[in-house]
Amino acid sequence: MRRESLRSARTLPPVWTAARWPILAPWQFGANLRVVQTAYEAFATGRAEEARDLVYPDAQWRSVVGEDGLFALCHDRDEMLATFRGNFELWGEEWVRPTGYVEAGEDKVVVALLPVDGDISRPVDISAQVVTVTDGKISFIQDHWNVADAMKAVGLVPAS
C-alpha cells in the first residue's frame, strides 16, 4: 500500500508532531500504537465500552501525585472504563482528547492530551499519559503533568 492511501484511510488522531521528538508517520505504527489509538478514540468520544476488549481485566490507572502526596488509582478494567465514561459524561465537550501518540519501546505508548476545544491556556490536570500494552491489551496507564515528563519516563529525551 502506498503512503498516500494510508494517510487518507486513517481516521484516528495524528501522531504527535512536536519538533523536539522524532515524528512517527502513519505507516510506522506498530500494533501497540494501534491498540492505544483505537481505545482512546472510543474513550474520547464517550464510547468507552467499545474498548473493553482492548483493556486487561486487571489493568490499572495511576494518576500523578498531587500536592497532598496522594494519587488516584483504578484497580481494574471496570473502574477504568467507568472513569473514562464518567469524565465524558461530566464534562462532555470539555473532555480532553488525545492529540498525538509516540510509540516508545516494545510496550509503551505516550499519549499527548489537549482539551477538545483546543484551548491550551485552559488548565488541565494532566497533559500526557504513558500507556503500557501487554499482549495486545492496555495493562497500565500512568498520568503525567506534561509530555516532556512522559517522554522522559519512557527514556526518550529531546533531540538537540
Buried (B, 14 or more C-beta within 10 A) or exposed (E): EEEEEBEEEBEBBBBBBBEEBEEBEBEEBEEBBBBBBBBBBBBBEBEBEBBBEBBBEEBBBBBBEEEEEEEEEBEBBEBBBEBBBEBBEEEEEBBBBBBBBBBBEEBBBBBBBBBBEEEEEEEBEBBBBBBBBEEEBBBBBBBBBBBBBBBEBBEBEEEE
